[in-house]
Amino acid sequence: MFPNINNIKICLVCDKTDFRKGIDELAALVTEAFNLDAYDNAIFLFCGTRSNRFKALYWNKTGFVLQAH
């Protein structure tokens, strides 16, 4: 479950992301390619090749939550 977004950073990854990537690969992308902390209090939104598709990644202090739309 995602937290209240009033107290959280939202990071949008504008590059087209390969949606075959899972949680581990997306978390690695956040830390390696963008030099951000995947365990930070933030939601990371990844855009796909289609404009109506995205994935959201969030660390909820017990594990990563991945939501796809």
PDB file with one MODEL, atoms N, CA, C and O in Angstrom:
MODEL        1
ATOM      1  N   MET A   1       0.833  -1.171   0.000  1.00  0.00           N
ATOM      2  CA  MET A   1       0.000   0.000   0.000  1.00  0.00           C
ATOM      3  C   MET A   1       0.884   1.241   0.000  1.00  0.00           C
ATOM      4  O   MET A   1       1.913   1.281   0.674  1.00  0.00           O
ATOM      5  N   PHE A   2       0.484   2.231  -0.744  1.00  0.00           N
ATOM      6  CA  PHE A   2       1.244   3.463  -0.839  1.00  0.00           C
ATOM      7  C   PHE A   2       0.861   4.414   0.289  1.00  0.00           C
ATOM      8  O   PHE A   2      -0.279   4.400   0.754  1.00  0.00           O
ATOM      9  N   PRO A   3       1.803   5.236   0.729  1.00  0.00           N
ATOM     10  CA  PRO A   3       1.555   6.153   1.846  1.00  0.00           C
ATOM     11  C   PRO A   3       0.781   7.387   1.404  1.00  0.00           C
ATOM     12  O   PRO A   3       0.470   7.567   0.226  1.00  0.00           O
ATOM     13  N   ASN A   4       0.486   8.219   2.374  1.00  0.00           N
ATOM     14  CA  ASN A   4      -0.101   9.524   2.099  1.00  0.00           C
ATOM     15  C   ASN A   4       0.922  10.341   1.311  1.00  0.00           C
ATOM     16  O   ASN A   4       2.037  10.541   1.794  1.00  0.00           O
ATOM     17  N   ILE A   5       0.586  10.808   0.135  1.00  0.00           N
ATOM     18  CA  ILE A   5       1.561  11.479  -0.723  1.00  0.00           C
ATOM     19  C   ILE A   5       1.833  12.921  -0.324  1.00  0.00           C
ATOM     20  O   ILE A   5       2.644  13.586  -0.967  1.00  0.00           O
ATOM     21  N   ASN A   6       1.180  13.422   0.716  1.00  0.00           N
ATOM     22  CA  ASN A   6       1.451  14.785   1.175  1.00  0.00           C
ATOM     23  C   ASN A   6       2.825  14.899   1.832  1.00  0.00           C
ATOM     24  O   ASN A   6       3.391  15.992   1.869  1.00  0.00           O
ATOM     25  N   ASN A   7       3.371  13.814   2.344  1.00  0.00           N
ATOM     26  CA  ASN A   7       4.635  13.838   3.072  1.00  0.00           C
ATOM     27  C   ASN A   7       5.723  13.035   2.377  1.00  0.00           C
ATOM     28  O   ASN A   7       6.593  12.474   3.043  1.00  0.00           O
ATOM     29  N   ILE A   8       5.690  12.972   1.079  1.00  0.00           N
ATOM     30  CA  ILE A   8       6.611  12.099   0.363  1.00  0.00           C
ATOM     31  C   ILE A   8       7.091  12.778  -0.922  1.00  0.00           C
ATOM     32  O   ILE A   8       6.381  13.589  -1.516  1.00  0.00           O
ATOM     33  N   LYS A   9       8.307  12.429  -1.332  1.00  0.00           N
ATOM     34  CA  LYS A   9       8.824  12.923  -2.616  1.00  0.00           C
ATOM     35  C   LYS A   9       8.311  12.025  -3.730  1.00  0.00           C
ATOM     36  O   LYS A   9       8.143  10.820  -3.540  1.00  0.00           O
ATOM     37  N   ILE A  10       8.065  12.613  -4.883  1.00  0.00           N
ATOM     38  CA  ILE A  10       7.666  11.846  -6.058  1.00  0.00           C
ATOM     39  C   ILE A  10       8.691  12.113  -7.144  1.00  0.00           C
ATOM     40  O   ILE A  10       8.894  13.257  -7.549  1.00  0.00           O
ATOM     41  N   CYS A  11       9.339  11.053  -7.615  1.00  0.00           N
ATOM     42  CA  CYS A  11      10.378  11.163  -8.643  1.00  0.00           C
ATOM     43  C   CYS A  11       9.869  10.509  -9.918  1.00  0.00           C
ATOM     44  O   CYS A  11       9.486   9.340  -9.911  1.00  0.00           O
ATOM     45  N   LEU A  12       9.865  11.255 -10.999  1.00  0.00           N
ATOM     46  CA  LEU A  12       9.389  10.768 -12.285  1.00  0.00           C
ATOM     47  C   LEU A  12      10.580  10.457 -13.175  1.00  0.00           C
ATOM     48  O   LEU A  12      11.398  11.334 -13.454  1.00  0.00           O
ATOM     49  N   VAL A  13      10.680   9.205 -13.622  1.00  0.00           N
ATOM     50  CA  VAL A  13      11.740   8.787 -14.540  1.00  0.00           C
ATOM     51  C   VAL A  13      11.166   8.903 -15.945  1.00  0.00           C
ATOM     52  O   VAL A  13      10.311   8.111 -16.342  1.00  0.00           O
ATOM     53  N   CYS A  14      11.634   9.882 -16.687  1.00  0.00           N
ATOM     54  CA  CYS A  14      11.040  10.209 -17.985  1.00  0.00           C
ATOM     55  C   CYS A  14      11.539   9.333 -19.129  1.00  0.00           C
ATOM     56  O   CYS A  14      10.895   9.276 -20.176  1.00  0.00           O
ATOM     57  N   ASP A  15      12.659   8.655 -18.959  1.00  0.00           N
ATOM     58  CA  ASP A  15      13.125   7.745 -20.002  1.00  0.00           C
ATOM     59  C   ASP A  15      12.142   6.595 -20.151  1.00  0.00           C
ATOM     60  O   ASP A  15      11.464   6.224 -19.192  1.00  0.00           O
ATOM     61  N   LYS A  16      12.064   6.037 -21.337  1.00  0.00           N
ATOM     62  CA  LYS A  16      11.199   4.880 -21.543  1.00  0.00           C
ATOM     63  C   LYS A  16      11.824   3.681 -20.847  1.00  0.00           C
ATOM     64  O   LYS A  16      12.939   3.273 -21.170  1.00  0.00           O
ATOM     65  N   THR A  17      11.104   3.129 -19.903  1.00  0.00           N
ATOM     66  CA  THR A  17      11.586   2.024 -19.092  1.00  0.00           C
ATOM     67  C   THR A  17      11.062   0.707 -19.639  1.00  0.00           C
ATOM     68  O   THR A  17       9.894   0.596 -20.010  1.00  0.00           O
ATOM     69  N   ASP A  18      11.930  -0.281 -19.686  1.00  0.00           N
ATOM     70  CA  ASP A  18      11.541  -1.631 -20.092  1.00  0.00           C
ATOM     71  C   ASP A  18      10.671  -2.216 -18.980  1.00  0.00           C
ATOM     72  O   ASP A  18      11.162  -2.471 -17.880  1.00  0.00           O
ATOM     73  N   PHE A  19       9.408  -2.424 -19.253  1.00  0.00           N
ATOM     74  CA  PHE A  19       8.477  -2.887 -18.227  1.00  0.00           C
ATOM     75  C   PHE A  19       8.612  -4.370 -17.904  1.00  0.00           C
ATOM     76  O   PHE A  19       7.871  -4.889 -17.070  1.00  0.00           O
ATOM     77  N   ARG A  20       9.537  -5.050 -18.546  1.00  0.00           N
ATOM     78  CA  ARG A  20       9.818  -6.424 -18.137  1.00  0.00           C
ATOM     79  C   ARG A  20      10.683  -6.448 -16.885  1.00  0.00           C
ATOM     80  O   ARG A  20      10.847  -7.495 -16.259  1.00  0.00           O
ATOM     81  N   LYS A  21      11.239  -5.292 -16.519  1.00  0.00           N
ATOM     82  CA  LYS A  21      12.070  -5.196 -15.318  1.00  0.00           C
ATOM     83  C   LYS A  21      11.200  -5.343 -14.084  1.00  0.00           C
ATOM     84  O   LYS A  21      10.078  -4.841 -14.018  1.00  0.00           O
ATOM     85  N   GLY A  22      11.754  -6.046 -13.109  1.00  0.00           N
ATOM     86  CA  GLY A  22      11.049  -6.242 -11.853  1.00  0.00           C
ATOM     87  C   GLY A  22      11.529  -5.278 -10.783  1.00  0.00           C
ATOM     88  O   GLY A  22      12.204  -4.291 -11.076  1.00  0.00           O
ATOM     89  N   ILE A  23      11.178  -5.570  -9.553  1.00  0.00           N
ATOM     90  CA  ILE A  23      11.492  -4.701  -8.430  1.00  0.00           C
ATOM     91  C   ILE A  23      12.991  -4.479  -8.286  1.00  0.00           C
ATOM     92  O   ILE A  23      13.437  -3.338  -8.167  1.00  0.00           O
ATOM     93  N   ASP A  24      13.767  -5.542  -8.295  1.00  0.00           N
ATOM     94  CA  ASP A  24      15.211  -5.425  -8.091  1.00  0.00           C
ATOM     95  C   ASP A  24      15.872  -4.590  -9.183  1.00  0.00           C
ATOM     96  O   ASP A  24      16.734  -3.758  -8.900  1.00  0.00           O
ATOM     97  N   GLU A  25      15.471  -4.812 -10.415  1.00  0.00           N
ATOM     98  CA  GLU A  25      16.078  -4.064 -11.529  1.00  0.00           C
ATOM     99  C   GLU A  25      15.672  -2.591 -11.519  1.00  0.00           C
ATOM    100  O   GLU A  25      16.485  -1.728 -11.852  1.00  0.00           O
ATOM    101  N   LEU A  26      14.446  -2.296 -11.149  1.00  0.00           N
ATOM    102  CA  LEU A  26      14.010  -0.904 -11.063  1.00  0.00           C
ATOM    103  C   LEU A  26      14.698  -0.184  -9.904  1.00  0.00           C
ATOM    104  O   LEU A  26      15.083   0.977 -10.039  1.00  0.00           O
ATOM    105  N   ALA A  27      14.855  -0.862  -8.770  1.00  0.00           N
ATOM    106  CA  ALA A  27      15.568  -0.265  -7.636  1.00  0.00           C
ATOM    107  C   ALA A  27      17.024  -0.009  -8.005  1.00  0.00           C
ATOM    108  O   ALA A  27      17.582   1.021  -7.628  1.00  0.00           O
ATOM    109  N   ALA A  28      17.647  -0.933  -8.738  1.00  0.00           N
ATOM    110  CA  ALA A  28      19.026  -0.736  -9.185  1.00  0.00           C
ATOM    111  C   ALA A  28      19.109   0.434 -10.161  1.00  0.00           C
ATOM    112  O   ALA A  28      20.073   1.198 -10.118  1.00  0.00           O
ATOM    113  N   LEU A  29      18.133   0.587 -11.027  1.00  0.00           N
ATOM    114  CA  LEU A  29      18.101   1.709 -11.962  1.00  0.00           C
ATOM    115  C   LEU A  29      18.057   3.047 -11.214  1.00  0.00           C
ATOM    116  O   LEU A  29      18.740   3.998 -11.592  1.00  0.00           O
ATOM    117  N   VAL A  30      17.256   3.109 -10.162  1.00  0.00           N
ATOM    118  CA  VAL A  30      17.154   4.327  -9.356  1.00  0.00           C
ATOM    119  C   VAL A  30      18.510   4.678  -8.746  1.00  0.00           C
ATOM    120  O   VAL A  30      18.926   5.836  -8.786  1.00  0.00           O
ATOM    121  N   THR A  31      19.199   3.684  -8.183  1.00  0.00           N
ATOM    122  CA  THR A  31      20.455   3.969  -7.492  1.00  0.00           C
ATOM    123  C   THR A  31      21.627   4.161  -8.446  1.00  0.00           C
ATOM    124  O   THR A  31      22.459   5.040  -8.222  1.00  0.00           O
ATOM    125  N   GLU A  32      21.710   3.367  -9.492  1.00  0.00           N
ATOM    126  CA  GLU A  32      22.876   3.416 -10.377  1.00  0.00           C
ATOM    127  C   GLU A  32      22.768   4.490 -11.459  1.00  0.00           C
ATOM    128  O   GLU A  32      23.707   5.261 -11.658  1.00  0.00           O
ATOM    129  N   ALA A  33      21.656   4.548 -12.145  1.00  0.00           N
ATOM    130  CA  ALA A  33      21.530   5.471 -13.279  1.00  0.00           C
ATOM    131  C   ALA A  33      21.189   6.900 -12.836  1.00  0.00           C
ATOM    132  O   ALA A  33      21.607   7.865 -13.476  1.00  0.00           O
ATOM    133  N   PHE A  34      20.437   7.031 -11.750  1.00  0.00           N
ATOM    134  CA  PHE A  34      19.977   8.349 -11.343  1.00  0.00           C
ATOM    135  C   PHE A  34      20.590   8.823 -10.033  1.00  0.00           C
ATOM    136  O   PHE A  34      20.308   9.931  -9.575  1.00  0.00           O
ATOM    137  N   ASN A  35      21.426   7.987  -9.431  1.00  0.00           N
ATOM    138  CA  ASN A  35      22.157   8.350  -8.209  1.00  0.00           C
ATOM    139  C   ASN A  35      21.215   8.794  -7.090  1.00  0.00           C
ATOM    140  O   ASN A  35      21.494   9.758  -6.376  1.00  0.00           O
ATOM    141  N   LEU A  36      20.094   8.079  -6.946  1.00  0.00           N
ATOM    142  CA  LEU A  36      19.127   8.356  -5.888  1.00  0.00           C
ATOM    143  C   LEU A  36      19.057   7.146  -4.962  1.00  0.00           C
ATOM    144  O   LEU A  36      19.489   6.051  -5.325  1.00  0.00           O
ATOM    145  N   ASP A  37      18.518   7.346  -3.781  1.00  0.00           N
ATOM    146  CA  ASP A  37      18.377   6.270  -2.810  1.00  0.00           C
ATOM    147  C   ASP A  37      17.002   5.626  -2.965  1.00  0.00           C
ATOM    148  O   ASP A  37      15.984   6.268  -2.704  1.00  0.00           O
ATOM    149  N   ALA A  38      16.964   4.378  -3.384  1.00  0.00           N
ATOM    150  CA  ALA A  38      15.699   3.671  -3.589  1.00  0.00           C
ATOM    151  C   ALA A  38      14.952   3.447  -2.274  1.00  0.00           C
ATOM    152  O   ALA A  38      13.743   3.220  -2.279  1.00  0.00           O
ATOM    153  N   TYR A  39      15.672   3.511  -1.143  1.00  0.00           N
ATOM    154  CA  TYR A  39      15.077   3.313   0.174  1.00  0.00           C
ATOM    155  C   TYR A  39      14.633   4.631   0.812  1.00  0.00           C
ATOM    156  O   TYR A  39      14.232   4.661   1.976  1.00  0.00           O
ATOM    157  N   ASP A  40      14.708   5.700   0.054  1.00  0.00           N
ATOM    158  CA  ASP A  40      14.301   7.015   0.530  1.00  0.00           C
ATOM    159  C   ASP A  40      12.779   7.060   0.648  1.00  0.00           C
ATOM    160  O   ASP A  40      12.078   6.199   0.118  1.00  0.00           O
ATOM    161  N   ASN A  41      12.288   8.063   1.343  1.00  0.00           N
ATOM    162  CA  ASN A  41      10.847   8.251   1.475  1.00  0.00           C
ATOM    163  C   ASN A  41      10.322   8.889   0.191  1.00  0.00           C
ATOM    164  O   ASN A  41      10.001  10.077   0.159  1.00  0.00           O
ATOM    165  N   ALA A  42      10.239   8.071  -0.876  1.00  0.00           N
ATOM    166  CA  ALA A  42       9.856   8.584  -2.194  1.00  0.00           C
ATOM    167  C   ALA A  42       9.135   7.510  -2.994  1.00  0.00           C
ATOM    168  O   ALA A  42       9.329   6.311  -2.793  1.00  0.00           O
ATOM    169  N   ILE A  43       8.304   7.977  -3.898  1.00  0.00           N
ATOM    170  CA  ILE A  43       7.676   7.105  -4.892  1.00  0.00           C
ATOM    171  C   ILE A  43       8.375   7.389  -6.214  1.00  0.00           C
ATOM    172  O   ILE A  43       8.504   8.545  -6.616  1.00  0.00           O
ATOM    173  N   PHE A  44       8.822   6.347  -6.882  1.00  0.00           N
ATOM    174  CA  PHE A  44       9.493   6.475  -8.167  1.00  0.00           C
ATOM    175  C   PHE A  44       8.531   6.005  -9.247  1.00  0.00           C
ATOM    176  O   PHE A  44       8.091   4.855  -9.237  1.00  0.00           O
ATOM    177  N   LEU A  45       8.208   6.893 -10.175  1.00  0.00           N
ATOM    178  CA  LEU A  45       7.304   6.570 -11.272  1.00  0.00           C
ATOM    179  C   LEU A  45       8.108   6.377 -12.549  1.00  0.00           C
ATOM    180  O   LEU A  45       8.914   7.232 -12.917  1.00  0.00           O
ATOM    181  N   PHE A  46       7.891   5.260 -13.219  1.00  0.00           N
ATOM    182  CA  PHE A  46       8.598   4.912 -14.446  1.00  0.00           C
ATOM    183  C   PHE A  46       7.617   4.904 -15.600  1.00  0.00           C
ATOM    184  O   PHE A  46       6.564   4.272 -15.523  1.00  0.00           O
ATOM    185  N   CYS A  47       7.960   5.606 -16.672  1.00  0.00           N
ATOM    186  CA  CYS A  47       7.130   5.657 -17.876  1.00  0.00           C
ATOM    187  C   CYS A  47       7.506   4.512 -18.809  1.00  0.00           C
ATOM    188  O   CYS A  47       8.672   4.129 -18.904  1.00  0.00           O
ATOM    189  N   GLY A  48       6.517   3.980 -19.487  1.00  0.00           N
ATOM    190  CA  GLY A  48       6.769   2.941 -20.481  1.00  0.00           C
ATOM    191  C   GLY A  48       6.840   3.532 -21.874  1.00  0.00           C
ATOM    192  O   GLY A  48       6.887   4.751 -22.040  1.00  0.00           O
ATOM    193  N   THR A  49       6.848   2.673 -22.865  1.00  0.00           N
ATOM    194  CA  THR A  49       6.889   3.159 -24.239  1.00  0.00           C
ATOM    195  C   THR A  49       5.540   3.733 -24.657  1.00  0.00           C
ATOM    196  O   THR A  49       5.475   4.600 -25.529  1.00  0.00           O
ATOM    197  N   ARG A  50       4.469   3.256 -24.042  1.00  0.00           N
ATOM    198  CA  ARG A  50       3.141   3.803 -24.306  1.00  0.00           C
ATOM    199  C   ARG A  50       2.831   4.870 -23.262  1.00  0.00           C
ATOM    200  O   ARG A  50       3.160   4.699 -22.088  1.00  0.00           O
ATOM    201  N   SER A  51       2.216   5.944 -23.669  1.00  0.00           N
ATOM    202  CA  SER A  51       2.008   7.083 -22.777  1.00  0.00           C
ATOM    203  C   SER A  51       0.994   6.818 -21.661  1.00  0.00           C
ATOM    204  O   SER A  51       0.922   7.586 -20.702  1.00  0.00           O
ATOM    205  N   ASN A  52       0.223   5.756 -21.773  1.00  0.00           N
ATOM    206  CA  ASN A  52      -0.767   5.471 -20.746  1.00  0.00           C
ATOM    207  C   ASN A  52      -0.338   4.341 -19.808  1.00  0.00           C
ATOM    208  O   ASN A  52      -1.171   3.785 -19.093  1.00  0.00           O
ATOM    209  N   ARG A  53       0.953   3.997 -19.802  1.00  0.00           N
ATOM    210  CA  ARG A  53       1.481   2.928 -18.942  1.00  0.00           C
ATOM    211  C   ARG A  53       2.552   3.485 -18.024  1.00  0.00           C
ATOM    212  O   ARG A  53       3.389   4.286 -18.440  1.00  0.00           O
ATOM    213  N   PHE A  54       2.518   3.048 -16.755  1.00  0.00           N
ATOM    214  CA  PHE A  54       3.578   3.419 -15.833  1.00  0.00           C
ATOM    215  C   PHE A  54       3.689   2.379 -14.741  1.00  0.00           C
ATOM    216  O   PHE A  54       2.771   1.590 -14.519  1.00  0.00           O
ATOM    217  N   LYS A  55       4.828   2.386 -14.057  1.00  0.00           N
ATOM    218  CA  LYS A  55       5.054   1.568 -12.881  1.00  0.00           C
ATOM    219  C   LYS A  55       5.479   2.493 -11.752  1.00  0.00           C
ATOM    220  O   LYS A  55       6.191   3.472 -11.976  1.00  0.00           O
ATOM    221  N   ALA A  56       5.048   2.183 -10.557  1.00  0.00           N
ATOM    222  CA  ALA A  56       5.415   2.963  -9.378  1.00  0.00           C
ATOM    223  C   ALA A  56       6.115   2.040  -8.394  1.00  0.00           C
ATOM    224  O   ALA A  56       5.657   0.926  -8.139  1.00  0.00           O
ATOM    225  N   LEU A  57       7.228   2.512  -7.844  1.00  0.00           N
ATOM    226  CA  LEU A  57       8.033   1.748  -6.895  1.00  0.00           C
ATOM    227  C   LEU A  57       8.141   2.539  -5.606  1.00  0.00           C
ATOM    228  O   LEU A  57       8.433   3.735  -5.626  1.00  0.00           O
ATOM    229  N   TYR A  58       7.903   1.859  -4.467  1.00  0.00           N
ATOM    230  CA  TYR A  58       7.957   2.507  -3.160  1.00  0.00           C
ATOM    231  C   TYR A  58       8.504   1.536  -2.128  1.00  0.00           C
ATOM    232  O   TYR A  58       8.130   0.363  -2.109  1.00  0.00           O
ATOM    233  N   TRP A  59       9.396   2.027  -1.268  1.00  0.00           N
ATOM    234  CA  TRP A  59       9.922   1.226  -0.149  1.00  0.00           C
ATOM    235  C   TRP A  59       9.061   1.529   1.075  1.00  0.00           C
ATOM    236  O   TRP A  59       9.013   2.677   1.516  1.00  0.00           O
ATOM    237  N   ASN A  60       8.383   0.529   1.631  1.00  0.00           N
ATOM    238  CA  ASN A  60       7.490   0.773   2.774  1.00  0.00           C
ATOM    239  C   ASN A  60       8.083   0.322   4.113  1.00  0.00           C
ATOM    240  O   ASN A  60       7.350   0.041   5.062  1.00  0.00           O
ATOM    241  N   LYS A  61       9.393   0.258   4.176  1.00  0.00           N
ATOM    242  CA  LYS A  61      10.174  -0.091   5.363  1.00  0.00           C
ATOM    243  C   LYS A  61      10.177  -1.579   5.682  1.00  0.00           C
ATOM    244  O   LYS A  61      10.901  -2.000   6.584  1.00  0.00           O
ATOM    245  N   THR A  62       9.399  -2.388   4.981  1.00  0.00           N
ATOM    246  CA  THR A  62       9.463  -3.846   5.128  1.00  0.00           C
ATOM    247  C   THR A  62       9.777  -4.517   3.799  1.00  0.00           C
ATOM    248  O   THR A  62      10.116  -5.700   3.764  1.00  0.00           O
ATOM    249  N   GLY A  63       9.666  -3.774   2.715  1.00  0.00           N
ATOM    250  CA  GLY A  63       9.938  -4.287   1.378  1.00  0.00           C
ATOM    251  C   GLY A  63       9.448  -3.300   0.342  1.00  0.00           C
ATOM    252  O   GLY A  63       8.810  -2.296   0.659  1.00  0.00           O
ATOM    253  N   PHE A  64       9.760  -3.609  -0.903  1.00  0.00           N
ATOM    254  CA  PHE A  64       9.324  -2.745  -1.995  1.00  0.00           C
ATOM    255  C   PHE A  64       7.905  -3.090  -2.418  1.00  0.00           C
ATOM    256  O   PHE A  64       7.509  -4.255  -2.427  1.00  0.00           O
ATOM    257  N   VAL A  65       7.158  -2.068  -2.762  1.00  0.00           N
ATOM    258  CA  VAL A  65       5.818  -2.213  -3.329  1.00  0.00           C
ATOM    259  C   VAL A  65       5.921  -1.767  -4.780  1.00  0.00           C
ATOM    260  O   VAL A  65       6.436  -0.686  -5.066  1.00  0.00           O
ATOM    261  N   LEU A  66       5.431  -2.599  -5.698  1.00  0.00           N
ATOM    262  CA  LEU A  66       5.446  -2.271  -7.110  1.00  0.00           C
ATOM    263  C   LEU A  66       4.018  -2.269  -7.624  1.00  0.00           C
ATOM    264  O   LEU A  66       3.295  -3.255  -7.484  1.00  0.00           O
ATOM    265  N   GLN A  67       3.626  -1.173  -8.209  1.00  0.00           N
ATOM    266  CA  GLN A  67       2.272  -1.035  -8.767  1.00  0.00           C
ATOM    267  C   GLN A  67       2.398  -0.698 -10.244  1.00  0.00           C
ATOM    268  O   GLN A  67       3.155   0.200 -10.612  1.00  0.00           O
ATOM    269  N   ALA A  68       1.670  -1.405 -11.087  1.00  0.00           N
ATOM    270  CA  ALA A  68       1.711  -1.164 -12.523  1.00  0.00           C
ATOM    271  C   ALA A  68       0.321  -0.760 -13.018  1.00  0.00           C
ATOM    272  O   ALA A  68      -0.695  -1.303 -12.585  1.00  0.00           O
ATOM    273  N   HIS A  69       0.305   0.200 -13.929  1.00  0.00           N
ATOM    274  CA  HIS A  69      -0.956   0.649 -14.550  1.00  0.00           C
ATOM    275  C   HIS A  69      -0.715   0.846 -16.015  1.00  0.00           C
ATOM    276  O   HIS A  69      -1.631   1.222 -16.747  1.00  0.00           O
TER     277      HIS A  69
ENDMDL
END
